[in-house]
Amino acid sequence: MGLVPENYFGEDAAARYDEGSGAEFDPDVIRRTVDVLAELAGGGAALEFALGTGRIALPLAARGVPVSGIELSPAIAERLRVKDDAQRVKVTIGDMATTRVEGTFRLVYLVFNGIGNLITQDEQVACFDNAAAHLEPGGYFVIEVGVPDLRRLPPGEDARVFAHAPGYVGYDRYIDLVAQQAMSHHFAAGRSGVREFQTPFRYVWPSELDLMARLAGMSLRDRWADWDRSVFTGESGSHVSVWQKASST
């Protein structure tokens, strides 16, 4: 059984990666995210899983936090390198379930639903193990991810629109409720017509993530509804969770 996830983000996806108009690109959202991560990193180093093109890593590094990252897609990593003239972020090509980098970190983080790119429970468990292996005693693992939208599905339906804007529609289709498998569909209209981009994901519940953390030797410290540290409730559509690795005794 292999744990290396498939790379769905080739040259075409990399070329469009920074063209999104979602809330994650809002400067205020980025600032709040970096504020939380910089506080958790303290004076230590940070490691980002699923680095992307540096939406969070670059402003975090600009705050003086030493940042490294693991990115599966060479094409997307190259986009980051073009933007990172000062080479502030150390990039390793690999997957977040098994790839190791040198050193230990005060903070490991995985933002904007990245955990779902690991489409089996075994891969997600391995991701928590990998985070813990990189953390120094007392360090933090942070995940930002949506809460599965299943209870809002009308009877007999299996899909929910999660975003729409001029020229864009995105929806999730829930395929296998036992294995927790789903597919994101993104439709974008341009001069050449309408393009569809699909990515599979495994949705995961907060309680399941907490168990994965316990198996890796970490315990829940905080859970918020968003990066503004608002209270997480049963109505929250997403959460930011912070687990802490046990300190040395």
Disulfide bonds with the S-S distance in Angstrom:
none
